[in-house]
Amino acid sequence: MPTPLFTDAHSPSRAYAGAFALGIVITLIAQALTARHFALTNLVMLYLLGVIFAAARLGRGPGVMLSFVSVAAFDFFFMPPV
């Protein structure tokens, strides 16, 4: 029997908390790298790596949530005016 394309499985709330914590860790790492004059485009790749990791390991929902959190954190902490 083929597996259904869409299931009712939801990610646990700890997966969402883990994704949010991952976003905080990435922001702290990006803050440290900004002091060493890394380009903003390189910092975006850190956030992208985190989103891919969260989506692959924690689930689709936490990955989507982390993508929104990452965009908000990058815009708030790194885009001028800081």
mmCIF file of the N, C-alpha and C atoms, coordinates in Angstrom:
data_MODEL
# 
_entry.id   MODEL 
# 
loop_
_atom_site.group_PDB 
_atom_site.id 
_atom_site.type_symbol 
_atom_site.label_atom_id 
_atom_site.label_alt_id 
_atom_site.label_comp_id 
_atom_site.label_asym_id 
_atom_site.label_entity_id 
_atom_site.label_seq_id 
_atom_site.pdbx_PDB_ins_code 
_atom_site.Cartn_x 
_atom_site.Cartn_y 
_atom_site.Cartn_z 
_atom_site.occupancy 
_atom_site.B_iso_or_equiv 
_atom_site.pdbx_formal_charge 
_atom_site.auth_seq_id 
_atom_site.auth_comp_id 
_atom_site.auth_asym_id 
_atom_site.auth_atom_id 
_atom_site.pdbx_PDB_model_num 
ATOM 1   N N  . MET A 1 1  ? 0.840  -1.165 0.000  1.00 0.00 ? 1  MET A N  1 
ATOM 2   C CA . MET A 1 1  ? 0.000  0.000  0.000  1.00 0.00 ? 1  MET A CA 1 
ATOM 3   C C  . MET A 1 1  ? 0.899  1.246  0.000  1.00 0.00 ? 1  MET A C  1 
ATOM 4   N N  . PRO A 1 2  ? 0.665  2.191  -0.912 1.00 0.00 ? 2  PRO A N  1 
ATOM 5   C CA . PRO A 1 2  ? 1.504  3.392  -0.957 1.00 0.00 ? 2  PRO A CA 1 
ATOM 6   C C  . PRO A 1 2  ? 1.242  4.295  0.251  1.00 0.00 ? 2  PRO A C  1 
ATOM 7   N N  . THR A 1 3  ? 2.262  4.999  0.646  1.00 0.00 ? 3  THR A N  1 
ATOM 8   C CA . THR A 1 3  ? 2.111  5.907  1.776  1.00 0.00 ? 3  THR A CA 1 
ATOM 9   C C  . THR A 1 3  ? 1.406  7.178  1.323  1.00 0.00 ? 3  THR A C  1 
ATOM 10  N N  . PRO A 1 4  ? 0.569  7.746  2.176  1.00 0.00 ? 4  PRO A N  1 
ATOM 11  C CA . PRO A 1 4  ? -0.137 8.967  1.785  1.00 0.00 ? 4  PRO A CA 1 
ATOM 12  C C  . PRO A 1 4  ? 0.829  10.142 1.664  1.00 0.00 ? 4  PRO A C  1 
ATOM 13  N N  . LEU A 1 5  ? 0.509  11.040 0.757  1.00 0.00 ? 5  LEU A N  1 
ATOM 14  C CA . LEU A 1 5  ? 1.363  12.200 0.534  1.00 0.00 ? 5  LEU A CA 1 
ATOM 15  C C  . LEU A 1 5  ? 1.295  13.169 1.702  1.00 0.00 ? 5  LEU A C  1 
ATOM 16  N N  . PHE A 1 6  ? 0.118  13.374 2.239  1.00 0.00 ? 6  PHE A N  1 
ATOM 17  C CA . PHE A 1 6  ? -0.067 14.273 3.367  1.00 0.00 ? 6  PHE A CA 1 
ATOM 18  C C  . PHE A 1 6  ? -0.550 13.469 4.566  1.00 0.00 ? 6  PHE A C  1 
ATOM 19  N N  . THR A 1 7  ? 0.108  13.653 5.686  1.00 0.00 ? 7  THR A N  1 
ATOM 20  C CA . THR A 1 7  ? -0.289 12.948 6.899  1.00 0.00 ? 7  THR A CA 1 
ATOM 21  C C  . THR A 1 7  ? -0.701 13.965 7.953  1.00 0.00 ? 7  THR A C  1 
ATOM 22  N N  . ASP A 1 8  ? -1.289 13.479 9.011  1.00 0.00 ? 8  ASP A N  1 
ATOM 23  C CA . ASP A 1 8  ? -1.711 14.342 10.103 1.00 0.00 ? 8  ASP A CA 1 
ATOM 24  C C  . ASP A 1 8  ? -0.643 14.462 11.183 1.00 0.00 ? 8  ASP A C  1 
ATOM 25  N N  . ALA A 1 9  ? 0.546  13.977 10.920 1.00 0.00 ? 9  ALA A N  1 
ATOM 26  C CA . ALA A 1 9  ? 1.604  14.022 11.920 1.00 0.00 ? 9  ALA A CA 1 
ATOM 27  C C  . ALA A 1 9  ? 2.077  15.457 12.113 1.00 0.00 ? 9  ALA A C  1 
ATOM 28  N N  . HIS A 1 10 ? 2.189  15.843 13.359 1.00 0.00 ? 10 HIS A N  1 
ATOM 29  C CA . HIS A 1 10 ? 2.662  17.177 13.710 1.00 0.00 ? 10 HIS A CA 1 
ATOM 30  C C  . HIS A 1 10 ? 3.968  17.055 14.469 1.00 0.00 ? 10 HIS A C  1 
ATOM 31  N N  . SER A 1 11 ? 4.813  18.066 14.322 1.00 0.00 ? 11 SER A N  1 
ATOM 32  C CA . SER A 1 11 ? 6.062  18.077 15.068 1.00 0.00 ? 11 SER A CA 1 
ATOM 33  C C  . SER A 1 11 ? 5.770  18.410 16.524 1.00 0.00 ? 11 SER A C  1 
ATOM 34  N N  . PRO A 1 12 ? 6.499  17.780 17.442 1.00 0.00 ? 12 PRO A N  1 
ATOM 35  C CA . PRO A 1 12 ? 6.275  18.090 18.861 1.00 0.00 ? 12 PRO A CA 1 
ATOM 36  C C  . PRO A 1 12 ? 6.735  19.512 19.183 1.00 0.00 ? 12 PRO A C  1 
ATOM 37  N N  . SER A 1 13 ? 6.218  20.052 20.256 1.00 0.00 ? 13 SER A N  1 
ATOM 38  C CA . SER A 1 13 ? 6.555  21.432 20.615 1.00 0.00 ? 13 SER A CA 1 
ATOM 39  C C  . SER A 1 13 ? 8.039  21.583 20.942 1.00 0.00 ? 13 SER A C  1 
ATOM 40  N N  . ARG A 1 14 ? 8.680  20.510 21.395 1.00 0.00 ? 14 ARG A N  1 
ATOM 41  C CA . ARG A 1 14 ? 10.119 20.614 21.670 1.00 0.00 ? 14 ARG A CA 1 
ATOM 42  C C  . ARG A 1 14 ? 10.916 20.783 20.384 1.00 0.00 ? 14 ARG A C  1 
ATOM 43  N N  . ALA A 1 15 ? 10.398 20.328 19.256 1.00 0.00 ? 15 ALA A N  1 
ATOM 44  C CA . ALA A 1 15 ? 11.073 20.552 17.977 1.00 0.00 ? 15 ALA A CA 1 
ATOM 45  C C  . ALA A 1 15 ? 11.024 22.035 17.600 1.00 0.00 ? 15 ALA A C  1 
ATOM 46  N N  . TYR A 1 16 ? 9.887  22.674 17.880 1.00 0.00 ? 16 TYR A N  1 
ATOM 47  C CA . TYR A 1 16 ? 9.782  24.111 17.631 1.00 0.00 ? 16 TYR A CA 1 
ATOM 48  C C  . TYR A 1 16 ? 10.707 24.892 18.560 1.00 0.00 ? 16 TYR A C  1 
ATOM 49  N N  . ALA A 1 17 ? 10.784 24.474 19.812 1.00 0.00 ? 17 ALA A N  1 
ATOM 50  C CA . ALA A 1 17 ? 11.682 25.131 20.766 1.00 0.00 ? 17 ALA A CA 1 
ATOM 51  C C  . ALA A 1 17 ? 13.137 24.935 20.352 1.00 0.00 ? 17 ALA A C  1 
ATOM 52  N N  . GLY A 1 18 ? 13.465 23.749 19.869 1.00 0.00 ? 18 GLY A N  1 
ATOM 53  C CA . GLY A 1 18 ? 14.822 23.494 19.390 1.00 0.00 ? 18 GLY A CA 1 
ATOM 54  C C  . GLY A 1 18 ? 15.172 24.336 18.178 1.00 0.00 ? 18 GLY A C  1 
ATOM 55  N N  . ALA A 1 19 ? 14.213 24.508 17.277 1.00 0.00 ? 19 ALA A N  1 
ATOM 56  C CA . ALA A 1 19 ? 14.449 25.341 16.101 1.00 0.00 ? 19 ALA A CA 1 
ATOM 57  C C  . ALA A 1 19 ? 14.649 26.797 16.502 1.00 0.00 ? 19 ALA A C  1 
ATOM 58  N N  . PHE A 1 20 ? 13.854 27.272 17.474 1.00 0.00 ? 20 PHE A N  1 
ATOM 59  C CA . PHE A 1 20 ? 14.005 28.643 17.940 1.00 0.00 ? 20 PHE A CA 1 
ATOM 60  C C  . PHE A 1 20 ? 15.361 28.833 18.620 1.00 0.00 ? 20 PHE A C  1 
ATOM 61  N N  . ALA A 1 21 ? 15.776 27.851 19.427 1.00 0.00 ? 21 ALA A N  1 
ATOM 62  C CA . ALA A 1 21 ? 17.084 27.910 20.080 1.00 0.00 ? 21 ALA A CA 1 
ATOM 63  C C  . ALA A 1 21 ? 18.205 27.896 19.037 1.00 0.00 ? 21 ALA A C  1 
ATOM 64  N N  . LEU A 1 22 ? 18.027 27.122 17.981 1.00 0.00 ? 22 LEU A N  1 
ATOM 65  C CA . LEU A 1 22 ? 19.004 27.100 16.902 1.00 0.00 ? 22 LEU A CA 1 
ATOM 66  C C  . LEU A 1 22 ? 19.122 28.471 16.251 1.00 0.00 ? 22 LEU A C  1 
ATOM 67  N N  . GLY A 1 23 ? 18.000 29.161 16.086 1.00 0.00 ? 23 GLY A N  1 
ATOM 68  C CA . GLY A 1 23 ? 18.024 30.510 15.540 1.00 0.00 ? 23 GLY A CA 1 
ATOM 69  C C  . GLY A 1 23 ? 18.790 31.473 16.427 1.00 0.00 ? 23 GLY A C  1 
ATOM 70  N N  . ILE A 1 24 ? 18.629 31.330 17.744 1.00 0.00 ? 24 ILE A N  1 
ATOM 71  C CA . ILE A 1 24 ? 19.370 32.176 18.683 1.00 0.00 ? 24 ILE A CA 1 
ATOM 72  C C  . ILE A 1 24 ? 20.863 31.896 18.600 1.00 0.00 ? 24 ILE A C  1 
ATOM 73  N N  . VAL A 1 25 ? 21.239 30.630 18.540 1.00 0.00 ? 25 VAL A N  1 
ATOM 74  C CA . VAL A 1 25 ? 22.657 30.262 18.449 1.00 0.00 ? 25 VAL A CA 1 
ATOM 75  C C  . VAL A 1 25 ? 23.265 30.800 17.158 1.00 0.00 ? 25 VAL A C  1 
ATOM 76  N N  . ILE A 1 26 ? 22.563 30.679 16.058 1.00 0.00 ? 26 ILE A N  1 
ATOM 77  C CA . ILE A 1 26 ? 23.065 31.176 14.784 1.00 0.00 ? 26 ILE A CA 1 
ATOM 78  C C  . ILE A 1 26 ? 23.235 32.689 14.830 1.00 0.00 ? 26 ILE A C  1 
ATOM 79  N N  . THR A 1 27 ? 22.296 33.386 15.462 1.00 0.00 ? 27 THR A N  1 
ATOM 80  C CA . THR A 1 27 ? 22.404 34.840 15.577 1.00 0.00 ? 27 THR A CA 1 
ATOM 81  C C  . THR A 1 27 ? 23.621 35.225 16.417 1.00 0.00 ? 27 THR A C  1 
ATOM 82  N N  . LEU A 1 28 ? 23.888 34.498 17.486 1.00 0.00 ? 28 LEU A N  1 
ATOM 83  C CA . LEU A 1 28 ? 25.067 34.788 18.306 1.00 0.00 ? 28 LEU A CA 1 
ATOM 84  C C  . LEU A 1 28 ? 26.362 34.533 17.534 1.00 0.00 ? 28 LEU A C  1 
ATOM 85  N N  . ILE A 1 29 ? 26.389 33.459 16.762 1.00 0.00 ? 29 ILE A N  1 
ATOM 86  C CA . ILE A 1 29 ? 27.571 33.179 15.934 1.00 0.00 ? 29 ILE A CA 1 
ATOM 87  C C  . ILE A 1 29 ? 27.742 34.262 14.880 1.00 0.00 ? 29 ILE A C  1 
ATOM 88  N N  . ALA A 1 30 ? 26.649 34.695 14.278 1.00 0.00 ? 30 ALA A N  1 
ATOM 89  C CA . ALA A 1 30 ? 26.722 35.747 13.261 1.00 0.00 ? 30 ALA A CA 1 
ATOM 90  C C  . ALA A 1 30 ? 27.188 37.066 13.869 1.00 0.00 ? 30 ALA A C  1 
ATOM 91  N N  . GLN A 1 31 ? 26.758 37.350 15.107 1.00 0.00 ? 31 GLN A N  1 
ATOM 92  C CA . GLN A 1 31 ? 27.232 38.560 15.788 1.00 0.00 ? 31 GLN A CA 1 
ATOM 93  C C  . GLN A 1 31 ? 28.746 38.505 15.977 1.00 0.00 ? 31 GLN A C  1 
ATOM 94  N N  . ALA A 1 32 ? 29.264 37.347 16.354 1.00 0.00 ? 32 ALA A N  1 
ATOM 95  C CA . ALA A 1 32 ? 30.709 37.205 16.546 1.00 0.00 ? 32 ALA A CA 1 
ATOM 96  C C  . ALA A 1 32 ? 31.460 37.348 15.224 1.00 0.00 ? 32 ALA A C  1 
ATOM 97  N N  . LEU A 1 33 ? 30.887 36.829 14.157 1.00 0.00 ? 33 LEU A N  1 
ATOM 98  C CA . LEU A 1 33 ? 31.546 36.923 12.855 1.00 0.00 ? 33 LEU A CA 1 
ATOM 99  C C  . LEU A 1 33 ? 31.462 38.327 12.269 1.00 0.00 ? 33 LEU A C  1 
ATOM 100 N N  . THR A 1 34 ? 30.445 39.096 12.645 1.00 0.00 ? 34 THR A N  1 
ATOM 101 C CA . THR A 1 34 ? 30.333 40.471 12.165 1.00 0.00 ? 34 THR A CA 1 
ATOM 102 C C  . THR A 1 34 ? 31.475 41.309 12.703 1.00 0.00 ? 34 THR A C  1 
ATOM 103 N N  . ALA A 1 35 ? 31.921 41.011 13.922 1.00 0.00 ? 35 ALA A N  1 
ATOM 104 C CA . ALA A 1 35 ? 33.053 41.738 14.504 1.00 0.00 ? 35 ALA A CA 1 
ATOM 105 C C  . ALA A 1 35 ? 34.330 41.501 13.699 1.00 0.00 ? 35 ALA A C  1 
ATOM 106 N N  . ARG A 1 36 ? 34.395 40.421 12.952 1.00 0.00 ? 36 ARG A N  1 
ATOM 107 C CA . ARG A 1 36 ? 35.570 40.112 12.121 1.00 0.00 ? 36 ARG A CA 1 
ATOM 108 C C  . ARG A 1 36 ? 35.360 40.565 10.681 1.00 0.00 ? 36 ARG A C  1 
ATOM 109 N N  . HIS A 1 37 ? 34.347 41.389 10.457 1.00 0.00 ? 37 HIS A N  1 
ATOM 110 C CA . HIS A 1 37 ? 34.073 42.011 9.156  1.00 0.00 ? 37 HIS A CA 1 
ATOM 111 C C  . HIS A 1 37 ? 33.706 41.013 8.065  1.00 0.00 ? 37 HIS A C  1 
ATOM 112 N N  . PHE A 1 38 ? 32.870 40.059 8.421  1.00 0.00 ? 38 PHE A N  1 
ATOM 113 C CA . PHE A 1 38 ? 32.314 39.158 7.414  1.00 0.00 ? 38 PHE A CA 1 
ATOM 114 C C  . PHE A 1 38 ? 31.226 39.895 6.646  1.00 0.00 ? 38 PHE A C  1 
ATOM 115 N N  . ALA A 1 39 ? 31.080 39.587 5.384  1.00 0.00 ? 39 ALA A N  1 
ATOM 116 C CA . ALA A 1 39 ? 30.041 40.214 4.566  1.00 0.00 ? 39 ALA A CA 1 
ATOM 117 C C  . ALA A 1 39 ? 28.670 39.684 4.982  1.00 0.00 ? 39 ALA A C  1 
ATOM 118 N N  . LEU A 1 40 ? 27.658 40.510 4.791  1.00 0.00 ? 40 LEU A N  1 
ATOM 119 C CA . LEU A 1 40 ? 26.296 40.115 5.172  1.00 0.00 ? 40 LEU A CA 1 
ATOM 120 C C  . LEU A 1 40 ? 25.815 38.900 4.390  1.00 0.00 ? 40 LEU A C  1 
ATOM 121 N N  . THR A 1 41 ? 26.252 38.781 3.145  1.00 0.00 ? 41 THR A N  1 
ATOM 122 C CA . THR A 1 41 ? 25.832 37.617 2.349  1.00 0.00 ? 41 THR A CA 1 
ATOM 123 C C  . THR A 1 41 ? 26.365 36.320 2.937  1.00 0.00 ? 41 THR A C  1 
ATOM 124 N N  . ASN A 1 42 ? 27.523 36.366 3.567  1.00 0.00 ? 42 ASN A N  1 
ATOM 125 C CA . ASN A 1 42 ? 28.055 35.163 4.202  1.00 0.00 ? 42 ASN A CA 1 
ATOM 126 C C  . ASN A 1 42 ? 27.264 34.806 5.458  1.00 0.00 ? 42 ASN A C  1 
ATOM 127 N N  . LEU A 1 43 ? 26.757 35.814 6.155  1.00 0.00 ? 43 LEU A N  1 
ATOM 128 C CA . LEU A 1 43 ? 25.960 35.545 7.348  1.00 0.00 ? 43 LEU A CA 1 
ATOM 129 C C  . LEU A 1 43 ? 24.620 34.910 6.986  1.00 0.00 ? 43 LEU A C  1 
ATOM 130 N N  . VAL A 1 44 ? 24.081 35.286 5.840  1.00 0.00 ? 44 VAL A N  1 
ATOM 131 C CA . VAL A 1 44 ? 22.809 34.698 5.390  1.00 0.00 ? 44 VAL A CA 1 
ATOM 132 C C  . VAL A 1 44 ? 22.976 33.196 5.183  1.00 0.00 ? 44 VAL A C  1 
ATOM 133 N N  . MET A 1 45 ? 24.136 32.776 4.736  1.00 0.00 ? 45 MET A N  1 
ATOM 134 C CA . MET A 1 45 ? 24.374 31.349 4.510  1.00 0.00 ? 45 MET A CA 1 
ATOM 135 C C  . MET A 1 45 ? 24.334 30.566 5.817  1.00 0.00 ? 45 MET A C  1 
ATOM 136 N N  . LEU A 1 46 ? 24.726 31.196 6.929  1.00 0.00 ? 46 LEU A N  1 
ATOM 137 C CA . LEU A 1 46 ? 24.605 30.529 8.227  1.00 0.00 ? 46 LEU A CA 1 
ATOM 138 C C  . LEU A 1 46 ? 23.137 30.252 8.557  1.00 0.00 ? 46 LEU A C  1 
ATOM 139 N N  . TYR A 1 47 ? 22.305 31.264 8.336  1.00 0.00 ? 47 TYR A N  1 
ATOM 140 C CA . TYR A 1 47 ? 20.880 31.086 8.589  1.00 0.00 ? 47 TYR A CA 1 
ATOM 141 C C  . TYR A 1 47 ? 20.292 30.024 7.664  1.00 0.00 ? 47 TYR A C  1 
ATOM 142 N N  . LEU A 1 48 ? 20.698 30.019 6.420  1.00 0.00 ? 48 LEU A N  1 
ATOM 143 C CA . LEU A 1 48 ? 20.196 29.021 5.471  1.00 0.00 ? 48 LEU A CA 1 
ATOM 144 C C  . LEU A 1 48 ? 20.594 27.613 5.903  1.00 0.00 ? 48 LEU A C  1 
ATOM 145 N N  . LEU A 1 49 ? 21.819 27.462 6.356  1.00 0.00 ? 49 LEU A N  1 
ATOM 146 C CA . LEU A 1 49 ? 22.273 26.164 6.843  1.00 0.00 ? 49 LEU A CA 1 
ATOM 147 C C  . LEU A 1 49 ? 21.436 25.706 8.037  1.00 0.00 ? 49 LEU A C  1 
ATOM 148 N N  . GLY A 1 50 ? 21.120 26.628 8.928  1.00 0.00 ? 50 GLY A N  1 
ATOM 149 C CA . GLY A 1 50 ? 20.284 26.285 10.077 1.00 0.00 ? 50 GLY A CA 1 
ATOM 150 C C  . GLY A 1 50 ? 18.878 25.872 9.680  1.00 0.00 ? 50 GLY A C  1 
ATOM 151 N N  . VAL A 1 51 ? 18.311 26.564 8.708  1.00 0.00 ? 51 VAL A N  1 
ATOM 152 C CA . VAL A 1 51 ? 16.956 26.227 8.245  1.00 0.00 ? 51 VAL A CA 1 
ATOM 153 C C  . VAL A 1 51 ? 16.942 24.846 7.601  1.00 0.00 ? 51 VAL A C  1 
ATOM 154 N N  . ILE A 1 52 ? 17.944 24.549 6.804  1.00 0.00 ? 52 ILE A N  1 
ATOM 155 C CA . ILE A 1 52 ? 18.021 23.229 6.169  1.00 0.00 ? 52 ILE A CA 1 
ATOM 156 C C  . ILE A 1 52 ? 18.163 22.138 7.224  1.00 0.00 ? 52 ILE A C  1 
ATOM 157 N N  . PHE A 1 53 ? 19.014 22.386 8.219  1.00 0.00 ? 53 PHE A N  1 
ATOM 158 C CA . PHE A 1 53 ? 19.188 21.409 9.292  1.00 0.00 ? 53 PHE A CA 1 
ATOM 159 C C  . PHE A 1 53 ? 17.883 21.204 10.059 1.00 0.00 ? 53 PHE A C  1 
ATOM 160 N N  . ALA A 1 54 ? 17.213 22.294 10.404 1.00 0.00 ? 54 ALA A N  1 
ATOM 161 C CA . ALA A 1 54 ? 15.960 22.185 11.165 1.00 0.00 ? 54 ALA A CA 1 
ATOM 162 C C  . ALA A 1 54 ? 14.891 21.452 10.367 1.00 0.00 ? 54 ALA A C  1 
ATOM 163 N N  . ALA A 1 55 ? 14.781 21.746 9.083  1.00 0.00 ? 55 ALA A N  1 
ATOM 164 C CA . ALA A 1 55 ? 13.764 21.086 8.265  1.00 0.00 ? 55 ALA A CA 1 
ATOM 165 C C  . ALA A 1 55 ? 14.063 19.599 8.111  1.00 0.00 ? 55 ALA A C  1 
ATOM 166 N N  . ALA A 1 56 ? 15.334 19.246 7.989  1.00 0.00 ? 56 ALA A N  1 
ATOM 167 C CA . ALA A 1 56 ? 15.703 17.844 7.792  1.00 0.00 ? 56 ALA A CA 1 
ATOM 168 C C  . ALA A 1 56 ? 15.591 17.031 9.078  1.00 0.00 ? 56 ALA A C  1 
ATOM 169 N N  . ARG A 1 57 ? 15.968 17.618 10.209 1.00 0.00 ? 57 ARG A N  1 
ATOM 170 C CA . ARG A 1 57 ? 16.023 16.863 11.457 1.00 0.00 ? 57 ARG A CA 1 
ATOM 171 C C  . ARG A 1 57 ? 14.803 17.048 12.352 1.00 0.00 ? 57 ARG A C  1 
ATOM 172 N N  . LEU A 1 58 ? 14.232 18.254 12.344 1.00 0.00 ? 58 LEU A N  1 
ATOM 173 C CA . LEU A 1 58 ? 13.152 18.542 13.283 1.00 0.00 ? 58 LEU A CA 1 
ATOM 174 C C  . LEU A 1 58 ? 11.772 18.488 12.651 1.00 0.00 ? 58 LEU A C  1 
ATOM 175 N N  . GLY A 1 59 ? 11.699 18.652 11.337 1.00 0.00 ? 59 GLY A N  1 
ATOM 176 C CA . GLY A 1 59 ? 10.415 18.593 10.658 1.00 0.00 ? 59 GLY A CA 1 
ATOM 177 C C  . GLY A 1 59 ? 10.145 19.842 9.847  1.00 0.00 ? 59 GLY A C  1 
ATOM 178 N N  . ARG A 1 60 ? 9.107  19.744 9.021  1.00 0.00 ? 60 ARG A N  1 
ATOM 179 C CA . ARG A 1 60 ? 8.759  20.838 8.124  1.00 0.00 ? 60 ARG A CA 1 
ATOM 180 C C  . ARG A 1 60 ? 8.301  22.080 8.881  1.00 0.00 ? 60 ARG A C  1 
ATOM 181 N N  . GLY A 1 61 ? 7.454  21.907 9.877  1.00 0.00 ? 61 GLY A N  1 
ATOM 182 C CA . GLY A 1 61 ? 6.934  23.037 10.647 1.00 0.00 ? 61 GLY A CA 1 
ATOM 183 C C  . GLY A 1 61 ? 8.027  23.828 11.344 1.00 0.00 ? 61 GLY A C  1 
ATOM 184 N N  . PRO A 1 62 ? 8.906  23.160 12.106 1.00 0.00 ? 62 PRO A N  1 
ATOM 185 C CA . PRO A 1 62 ? 10.002 23.897 12.727 1.00 0.00 ? 62 PRO A CA 1 
ATOM 186 C C  . PRO A 1 62 ? 10.940 24.548 11.704 1.00 0.00 ? 62 PRO A C  1 
ATOM 187 N N  . GLY A 1 63 ? 11.117 23.925 10.560 1.00 0.00 ? 63 GLY A N  1 
ATOM 188 C CA . GLY A 1 63 ? 11.949 24.529 9.518  1.00 0.00 ? 63 GLY A CA 1 
ATOM 189 C C  . GLY A 1 63 ? 11.349 25.810 8.977  1.00 0.00 ? 63 GLY A C  1 
ATOM 190 N N  . VAL A 1 64 ? 10.035 25.788 8.760  1.00 0.00 ? 64 VAL A N  1 
ATOM 191 C CA . VAL A 1 64 ? 9.352  26.996 8.281  1.00 0.00 ? 64 VAL A CA 1 
ATOM 192 C C  . VAL A 1 64 ? 9.391  28.083 9.344  1.00 0.00 ? 64 VAL A C  1 
ATOM 193 N N  . MET A 1 65 ? 9.151  27.701 10.594 1.00 0.00 ? 65 MET A N  1 
ATOM 194 C CA . MET A 1 65 ? 9.203  28.687 11.668 1.00 0.00 ? 65 MET A CA 1 
ATOM 195 C C  . MET A 1 65 ? 10.588 29.314 11.782 1.00 0.00 ? 65 MET A C  1 
ATOM 196 N N  . LEU A 1 66 ? 11.632 28.477 11.669 1.00 0.00 ? 66 LEU A N  1 
ATOM 197 C CA . LEU A 1 66 ? 12.993 28.995 11.750 1.00 0.00 ? 66 LEU A CA 1 
ATOM 198 C C  . LEU A 1 66 ? 13.307 29.901 10.569 1.00 0.00 ? 66 LEU A C  1 
ATOM 199 N N  . SER A 1 67 ? 12.732 29.637 9.413  1.00 0.00 ? 67 SER A N  1 
ATOM 200 C CA . SER A 1 67 ? 12.988 30.532 8.278  1.00 0.00 ? 67 SER A CA 1 
ATOM 201 C C  . SER A 1 67 ? 12.428 31.925 8.558  1.00 0.00 ? 67 SER A C  1 
ATOM 202 N N  . PHE A 1 68 ? 11.230 32.009 9.154  1.00 0.00 ? 68 PHE A N  1 
ATOM 203 C CA . PHE A 1 68 ? 10.669 33.314 9.511  1.00 0.00 ? 68 PHE A CA 1 
ATOM 204 C C  . PHE A 1 68 ? 11.475 33.984 10.619 1.00 0.00 ? 68 PHE A C  1 
ATOM 205 N N  . VAL A 1 69 ? 11.877 33.210 11.617 1.00 0.00 ? 69 VAL A N  1 
ATOM 206 C CA . VAL A 1 69 ? 12.686 33.759 12.709 1.00 0.00 ? 69 VAL A CA 1 
ATOM 207 C C  . VAL A 1 69 ? 14.031 34.243 12.181 1.00 0.00 ? 69 VAL A C  1 
ATOM 208 N N  . SER A 1 70 ? 14.627 33.512 11.254 1.00 0.00 ? 70 SER A N  1 
ATOM 209 C CA . SER A 1 70 ? 15.915 33.891 10.700 1.00 0.00 ? 70 SER A CA 1 
ATOM 210 C C  . SER A 1 70 ? 15.836 35.197 9.914  1.00 0.00 ? 70 SER A C  1 
ATOM 211 N N  . VAL A 1 71 ? 14.795 35.336 9.126  1.00 0.00 ? 71 VAL A N  1 
ATOM 212 C CA . VAL A 1 71 ? 14.624 36.579 8.361  1.00 0.00 ? 71 VAL A CA 1 
ATOM 213 C C  . VAL A 1 71 ? 14.439 37.751 9.310  1.00 0.00 ? 71 VAL A C  1 
ATOM 214 N N  . ALA A 1 72 ? 13.626 37.571 10.340 1.00 0.00 ? 72 ALA A N  1 
ATOM 215 C CA . ALA A 1 72 ? 13.390 38.647 11.301 1.00 0.00 ? 72 ALA A CA 1 
ATOM 216 C C  . ALA A 1 72 ? 14.666 39.000 12.065 1.00 0.00 ? 72 ALA A C  1 
ATOM 217 N N  . ALA A 1 73 ? 15.423 37.991 12.500 1.00 0.00 ? 73 ALA A N  1 
ATOM 218 C CA . ALA A 1 73 ? 16.661 38.245 13.243 1.00 0.00 ? 73 ALA A CA 1 
ATOM 219 C C  . ALA A 1 73 ? 17.700 38.926 12.355 1.00 0.00 ? 73 ALA A C  1 
ATOM 220 N N  . PHE A 1 74 ? 17.836 38.472 11.126 1.00 0.00 ? 74 PHE A N  1 
ATOM 221 C CA . PHE A 1 74 ? 18.811 39.086 10.222 1.00 0.00 ? 74 PHE A CA 1 
ATOM 222 C C  . PHE A 1 74 ? 18.433 40.535 9.943  1.00 0.00 ? 74 PHE A C  1 
ATOM 223 N N  . ASP A 1 75 ? 17.161 40.780 9.709  1.00 0.00 ? 75 ASP A N  1 
ATOM 224 C CA . ASP A 1 75 ? 16.714 42.140 9.433  1.00 0.00 ? 75 ASP A CA 1 
ATOM 225 C C  . ASP A 1 75 ? 16.898 43.042 10.651 1.00 0.00 ? 75 ASP A C  1 
ATOM 226 N N  . PHE A 1 76 ? 16.603 42.549 11.825 1.00 0.00 ? 76 PHE A N  1 
ATOM 227 C CA . PHE A 1 76 ? 16.671 43.371 13.035 1.00 0.00 ? 76 PHE A CA 1 
ATOM 228 C C  . PHE A 1 76 ? 18.111 43.624 13.477 1.00 0.00 ? 76 PHE A C  1 
ATOM 229 N N  . PHE A 1 77 ? 18.969 42.602 13.438 1.00 0.00 ? 77 PHE A N  1 
ATOM 230 C CA . PHE A 1 77 ? 20.304 42.721 14.005 1.00 0.00 ? 77 PHE A CA 1 
ATOM 231 C C  . PHE A 1 77 ? 21.391 43.148 13.017 1.00 0.00 ? 77 PHE A C  1 
ATOM 232 N N  . PHE A 1 78 ? 21.189 42.943 11.730 1.00 0.00 ? 78 PHE A N  1 
ATOM 233 C CA . PHE A 1 78 ? 22.296 43.152 10.804 1.00 0.00 ? 78 PHE A CA 1 
ATOM 234 C C  . PHE A 1 78 ? 22.039 44.163 9.702  1.00 0.00 ? 78 PHE A C  1 
ATOM 235 N N  . MET A 1 79 ? 20.793 44.455 9.375  1.00 0.00 ? 79 MET A N  1 
ATOM 236 C CA . MET A 1 79 ? 20.524 45.415 8.300  1.00 0.00 ? 79 MET A CA 1 
ATOM 237 C C  . MET A 1 79 ? 20.518 46.838 8.853  1.00 0.00 ? 79 MET A C  1 
ATOM 238 N N  . PRO A 1 80 ? 21.102 47.763 8.098  1.00 0.00 ? 80 PRO A N  1 
ATOM 239 C CA . PRO A 1 80 ? 21.122 49.157 8.588  1.00 0.00 ? 80 PRO A CA 1 
ATOM 240 C C  . PRO A 1 80 ? 19.732 49.754 8.562  1.00 0.00 ? 80 PRO A C  1 
ATOM 241 N N  . PRO A 1 81 ? 19.383 50.619 9.477  1.00 0.00 ? 81 PRO A N  1 
ATOM 242 C CA . PRO A 1 81 ? 20.168 51.034 10.655 1.00 0.00 ? 81 PRO A CA 1 
ATOM 243 C C  . PRO A 1 81 ? 20.070 49.978 11.763 1.00 0.00 ? 81 PRO A C  1 
ATOM 244 N N  . VAL A 1 82 ? 21.196 49.642 12.302 1.00 0.00 ? 82 VAL A N  1 
ATOM 245 C CA . VAL A 1 82 ? 21.275 48.595 13.335 1.00 0.00 ? 82 VAL A CA 1 
ATOM 246 C C  . VAL A 1 82 ? 20.810 49.171 14.653 1.00 0.00 ? 82 VAL A C  1 
# 
